[in-house]
């Protein structure tokens, strides 16, 4: 069938074949990535119509409101990117949904940069299409946070390292490799496993002497330290609270850690499963050549194989050694390595019959997701809702703003309470109040200072959140004038009322004029530990 299609393709296949002809002329891949970003942005807009952004995205925006070399909970990269994006685009849901999908598009572009070092033409497209079958670049990508910011940074760092290893006498690639590795660390400290994998690959590669005896590793190290320097200074002068948050994941028993590693590996296998099954159908009996093809890998692919092994083995070893949880979501940004290796290592060409079928399959999934999946998701979400409460964010922010202005007559400057609700109120209220609970105390339910309450302050909890309500009750003892109220927040979809959820609101009107910049924010952005 494949041979017959090659000789006389059906009429419906010819536009796809013309598109494949444009891969090396430079227009096919950009078109594919542009359509990917557009379609999946449309999916997010429809699926979450009337609902709010994911709390992780709102938290990222909250961090980025004040540029700093570090934040008590996370390294700064995701906040910087969100701040830069919202400086150019409007502060709306579709804007940040587009940001998330552009990040995924850039990630796929970086994967193609690596692919074109080893293959030409249709295998480049096959790598991208198989990657688009991973849930990583659509559903995981929409939660723009410290994990998903690595989707683009990891392949870029891998590409720069590959070029630096191939050409150790070119200092530009060595500098780029070190700088991008440092940027990955500014995204999430988990990226230390990528850096360790680069070292592991360089030491075990057959061409290691040529690289290790050159100036390239030293240039990369210097570049990395230059980029990381301000953040390291921030860590040294603020008590390294970011490490406190990271180390909070440690401390489980070794048996529990063993289960974590098992779930980690199974989760990654599950994420790759659709792409893997699809590749089995494409390769067919030729899959038996895989061991031979891997033994015949060129030096560049052998380097990537060692990197891929390191990104899985090193987290597992550390988890077992120190007893830490290890969600597979922390490593999905590295799955592209396995797809690149499998496709690029093949010694045989892939017929256009299979490439066209794969293109139609991926396009069909995307179109079904937008036309069927997204509307059904929106309807379900409106009727039943989710624990995070995204369907109520707009209504809650509107109600909070109205009640605050009736009570205080001034713009709301500070909001706290349940984190997701506080982030949502800060984003969706036209007053854009500041998140008023320092991130270093995000999970300890510390009470606000009296000076904070005197300037005006509000808090939100869902009525079924007992910890939040208990904290709210203790807060009332610190304030002289407190207004407590409850209301039912409705979810809506195109004017149609859906699920409702009870919300408790606490308002403390100001007793003196609030400053132009809220003091809690100044402390949050400074080089001191934030105080309650």
Secondary structure, DSSP 8 states (H G I E B T S, - for coil): -HHHHHHS--HHHHHHHHHHHTTTTTSHHHHHHHHHHHHHHHHHHHHTTTS---HHHHHHHHHHTS--S--SSS-SHHHHHHHHHHHHS-SSHHHHHHHHHHHHHHHHHHHHHHHTTT--THHHHHHHHHHHTSGGGTTTTTS-STTTTHHHHHHHHHHHHHHHHHTTT-HHHHHHHHHHHHHHHHH-GGGHHHHHHHHHHHHHSTTHHHHHTSSHHHHHHHHHHHHHHHHHHHHHHHT-HHHHHHHTTB---HHHHHHHHHHHHHHHHHHHHHHHHHHHHHHGGGGGGHHHHHHT--HHHHHHHHHHHHHHHHHHHHHHHHTB---GGGTGGGTHHHHHHHHHT-SS---HHHHHHHHHHHHHHHHHIIIIIHHHHHHHHHHH--TT-GGGHHHHHHHHHHHHHHHHSS---EEEESHHHHHHHHHHSTT--EE-S-GGGTTTT----HHHHHT-EEEEEETT-HHHHHHHHHHHTT-SS-EEEEEEEEEEETTEEEEEEEEEEEEE--SS---SS-HHHHHHHSSS----
